[in-house]
């Protein structure tokens, strides 16, 4: 899958999660799938992340790369804050361990796509190039 496909995947997943957070029947007691905290604050973060991913997917490859770099750093900070604080992220919105693990996985994927995938591709290209004399 290329970077644009990944940007669209992040867009769809986070927009859907953001919308689901506003449906009381889906988030019974503020929990999605009886595991993940999905309150209003986190739903807004997910919606914004998904919309920005869609904008990046419609833009240039450089914008997609920058989206994944920024998204990865923001979600890594969010996950670490959730692990340290336990119930909130900097007092802005609720989070639990399951939501922190999800944020960490999303951050790891984004950081790989923003930084690591490019390095792996460059390494692969450098080893397959044939030098012409």
C-alpha positions in Angstrom: 0.0 0.0 0.0 1.3 3.5 -0.8 1.2 6.5 1.4 -2.0 7.9 -0.1 -3.8 4.6 0.6 -2.6 4.7 4.2 -3.7 8.3 4.6 -7.2 7.3 3.4 -7.2 4.4 5.8 -6.4 6.7 8.7 -9.0 9.2 7.5 -11.8 6.6 7.3 -10.9 4.9 10.6 -10.6 8.1 12.6 -13.7 9.8 11.1 -15.7 6.7 11.9 -14.4 6.6 15.4 -15.0 10.3 15.9 -18.6 9.9 14.7 -19.2 6.8 16.8 -18.2 8.8 19.9 -21.3 11.0 19.5 -23.7 8.1 19.3 -24.9 7.2 22.9 -26.1 3.7 21.9 -22.6 2.8 20.7 -20.6 4.3 23.6 -22.5 2.9 26.5 -21.3 4.5 29.7 -18.7 6.4 27.6 -17.0 3.1 26.5 -16.7 1.9 23.0 -16.8 -1.9 22.7 -17.0 -1.9 26.5 -13.2 -1.3 26.5 -12.1 2.0 25.0 -13.0 5.4 26.5 -14.6 7.5 23.7 -15.9 10.7 25.1 -16.6 14.0 23.4 -13.0 15.3 23.7 -11.4 12.2 22.3 -14.1 12.0 19.6 -13.2 15.6 18.5 -9.5 14.7 18.3 -10.4 11.6 16.2 -12.6 13.6 13.9 -9.9 16.3 13.4 -7.2 13.7 12.8 -9.4 11.9 10.2 -10.3 15.1 8.4 -6.6 16.2 8.3 -5.7 12.7 7.0 -8.3 13.1 4.2 -6.9 16.6 3.3 -3.4 15.1 3.3 -4.5 12.2 1.0 -5.9 14.8 -1.4 -2.7 16.8 -1.4 0.9 16.0 -2.2 3.0 13.1 -1.0 5.0 15.6 1.0 1.8 16.6 2.8 1.0 13.0 3.5 4.4 12.4 4.9 4.2 15.5 7.1 0.7 14.5 8.3 2.0 11.1 9.5 5.0 12.7 11.2 2.9 15.3 13.1 0.1 12.8 13.8 2.6 10.3 15.1 4.2 12.7 17.5 0.9 14.1 18.7 -0.6 10.6 19.3 2.6 9.4 20.9 2.5 12.3 23.4 -1.2 11.5 23.9 -0.5 7.8 24.6 2.4 8.6 27.0 0.3 11.2 28.8 -2.5 8.6 29.1 -0.2 6.0 30.5 1.4 8.5 33.0 -1.8 10.3 34.1 -4.1 7.2 33.8 -7.5 8.8 33.4 -6.9 12.0 31.4 -4.6 13.5 28.8 -3.3 16.7 30.3 -6.7 17.2 31.9 -8.3 17.8 28.5 -10.2 14.6 27.9 -10.7 11.1 29.4 -8.6 8.1 28.4 -7.9 4.7 29.8 -5.1 2.1 29.3 -6.9 0.5 26.3 -7.3 3.9 24.6 -3.7 4.7 25.4 -2.5 1.4 23.8 -4.7 2.2 20.7 -3.1 5.7 20.5 0.4 4.2 20.8 -0.3 1.7 18.0 -1.7 4.5 15.8 1.3 6.6 16.6 3.8 3.8 15.8 2.2 3.2 12.5 2.1 6.9 11.6 5.8 7.5 12.7 6.8 4.5 10.5 4.9 5.9 7.6 6.2 9.4 8.2 9.8 8.6 8.9 10.7 4.9 8.6 8.9 3.9 5.3 10.9 6.5 3.4 14.2 5.3 4.8 13.3 1.7 4.1 12.4 2.6 0.5 15.6 4.6 0.0 17.7 1.7 1.3 15.9 -0.7 -1.0 16.4 1.5 -4.0 20.1 2.1 -3.2 20.7 -1.7 -3.1 18.9 -2.4 -6.4 20.5 0.4 -8.4 23.0 -0.7 -11.0 25.9 1.5 -11.6 26.5 2.3 -15.3 30.1 3.0 -16.3 
